[in-house]
């Protein structure tokens, strides 16, 4: 089954949100729809980014998972740009 990842820029947290809950909540949202392979939070050029890697049978299904995941993060924090990528061979290609 193809592997996808959604990468979301995360900004200011909503009042009362514990920073340590955001990444697990993102992974849990994706897990509601598919198998999650991994999740991480990184800081790139001063910007926090959550990455959730998951499996899906098609880019259309993966887009649904990505949108669901981003929607969950938005209940906890402000979000910036996000993207969906698919692993083909040894490379990642943008799908949304």
Buried (B, 14 or more C-beta within 10 A) or exposed (E): EBBBBBBBBBEEBEEEBEEEEBBEBBBBBBBEBBEBBEBEBEEEEEEBBBBBBBBBEEBEBBBBBBBBBBEBBBEBBEBEEBBBBBBEEEEBEEBB
